Amino acid sequence: MDTVGVKADEDHEAGADVLRFVEEVAITIEGLGLVRMAGRVVGWLLICEPREQTFTQIAEALQGSRGTISTALKSLVASGWVERRAVDGERGDRFGLRPGRWVQLSRAQNAHCAAMTVLAAQGLELLADAPSGRLARLREMRDFHLWLDRELPALWERWEAERKS
């Protein structure tokens, strides 16, 4: 077991590299507001085989407390990162990353862009008589988020078109 709390995958030649990757995903996902263990679960589900894992498989791979992993999975299922599926003839459910989640995350961030645009407009209205230099940061915030709001839908459409071809 590595110090990051992820069990080495004996069937994988680069076990230490896999562990580092899972932990790097965890750190990055933590930056999105999720707890580190949720990030580890996402990291593991990105690379595990089979693509869907039982709770026991995830717990064995990540070597965290069962309670922490259970909490992370509940959070990931509730927030749409992970889907839970019952399999006929199996006692436990299987968990896998929800297909299309990356586009969904991007679209959710676009909703954030709309909120930032509204805030910038409020600030510009509030400080309408302020010197131009004082308003520059608000204009930059507004203009950037307006640009994202305009450009991102075309990127999503291109993404979907490329995925279908």
N, C-alpha and C positions, 0 to 999 in steps of 0.2 A: 504494500500500500504506500502511496506517495503521501507527502505531508499535506497535500491539498484535500485529502479525504476522498480520493478517487482510487478505487482498486485497479491495479494494472490488469490489462487485458492480455492474458497469457497467449491467446491465439493471434495476437497482433504483434508483428515484429517490433514496431516502434511504440511499445507500451508507454514509455516515459514521455514520448512526444504526444501521444494521445492524451495523457494526463495533463500535460501543459496546455494543450489545445482546449480541453474541457474547462480548465481553470481560467484561461483567457476569455473564453465565451462568458463564463460566470462573472468575471470582472466587468466586461462590457455590458452585459445585461443588467448588472447591478447599477450601472450608470443610468439605466432607463427607469430606475425606481424599484426594481424587484430585489428581493433578498438574495444573497450569494448562493444559497442552496437552490433556489429557483433557477438561477443562471446555470448552475451545474447540471440540473435536470435538463434544461434546454440544450446545453452543450453535449450532454450524453445522447439525447434523443436525435441530435443532428447527425451523429456518426455511428450509432449502435446498429447491430445486426442481430436479429431482425429489427426492422424500423419501428415496430411496436413492441413495447416491453411491459412485462408484468411489474407490479409494485416490488415484488421480491427481486426480480432482475435488476431493477433500478437501484434498490437499496444495497444489493450486493456490489454493484459496480461503484456506487458513490461512497459506500461505507460511512454514511452519516447516520444520525439517530433516526430510527423509524418514524418518530413523531415529527422531526424536522422535515424529513422527506415527504411524509404524508401532508403536512401543512403546505409545503411548496407545491406539491401536485394539486391540492385543492385550489390553491391560489391560481395556478397556471390554467387549470380547467375553467375556473370561474372567469378569468380574464381573457379567455379565448386563445391562449398560446398552445394549449394541449387539448387533444380530444381523448375522451375515455370511451372505451368500447367493450361491451360484454361479448364474450365468445362462447357459443354453444359448446357445452361439454367441458368447459374450463371453469374452475372455481373462482378465479380472480379476473378482474378486468385487465385490459391492455391499454397502454397509454402511448400516444404518438403525437408528434408535432402536427398542428392543424395546417393542412395545405392552404396556401394563399395568405398565410399570416403576415408575411413581410409586406405585401401590398396593403393589407388592412392596417398595419402599423403606420405605414407611410400616409395613408388616408386619414388616420386619426391625428397624425402630426399636422396634416393640412388643416384640420379643424382648429388646431392650435394657431395656425397662421391667421385664420379669420379672426380669432380673438385678439391676436397681437395687432392686426390691422385696425380693429375697433379701438383698442387702447391708444394706438398712435393717433388716430383721428380725434379721440377725446383730449389727448394731451395737446395736440395742435390747436384745437378749439379753445382750450383752457388758456393757452399761452399765445393766442393769436396776435397780441400786441407786443410780444417779446422780440428782442433783436433776432435777426436771422440766424446768427451763430448758435444761439440757444436752442433753436428749433431744428438744427441740422440732424441731431441724433434721432429725433422723432420722425423726421422725414425719411431718413435712411431706414429706420425700422419699418415704417409704413410701406415704403417703396419696395423693400426686399420681400416683405410678406405678400404684397400685391403681386409681385413677380412670381413668387412660388405658387400662389393661388392660380395664376394664369398658366404656368408652365407644367405643373405636376400632372394635371389630368391628361395632357398629351403624352407624357412619359408613361403613365399607367396604360393608356391605350396601346402605345407601341410595345410595351412589355407583353400585354395580353396577345397582341397580334403575333409577336415573335414566338411566344410559347405555343400558340396554336399551329404555327407553320412547321 
